[in-house]
Amino acid sequence: MSVTTIHFPKLGHFWLDSGLVGLESMLRIVDTPAEINVNEAGISLTGEANEIERILYEAYDALVKQYYNVSTKKQRDDTSSWNFYYNLENDVFEAFPKRKSVGIASLIFDKAARKTGSQVKWKSKPQQFEITIGEKVIKRKRATLPNSHSYLQERLDTFLDKNDLNAGPDGGLLGNGHNAVKPKRKSKGG
């Protein structure tokens, strides 16, 4: 493999140069044999092309994890607003808190979380019902699984009742992954 250098120059533009500061901080947490040179002219990465591409993707993933795909304290504490997915590998339903962008990231990318795994459409859209749990009558959203997944229906209803959750999202049962806020990454080149 040949050695390549990629240079991200300082441009004298507040927002773009601030991005260099952010890139540098994310590169610090990535393990790499590539050489990272930071000076008044910008940031340079020197190493094998595939290694440079890998560390840039890892830096991107670290950025998303730290600033874009975050649950606030309120979202973590209010477990009744959590969502869930079916983990096929472990054959269990797993709950997770809602997620959102935080800080300056929310000004740049303030879009809804999207699925990271698969999704099975409900047989019928979730509808609100009154359900009795113990002596308490509460309103809950429930949905019917399609015939292909009907064997999970009783376990799903029990899981929702036990965790005080509503069926959702309206699009269907999430499978093998929670929702995540993650801007699309694009790269050009070979």
Buried (B, 14 or more C-beta within 10 A) or exposed (E): EEEBEBEBEEEEEEEEBEEBEBBBEBBEEBEBEBEBEBEEEBBBBBBBBEBBBBBBEBBBBBBBEBBBBBBEEEBBEEEEBBBBBBBEEEEEBBBBBBBBBBEEBBEEBEEEBEBBBBBBBBBEEBEEEEBEEEEEEEEBBBBBBBEEBEEBBEBBBEBBBEBBBBBBBEEBBBBBBBBBBBBEEEEEEE
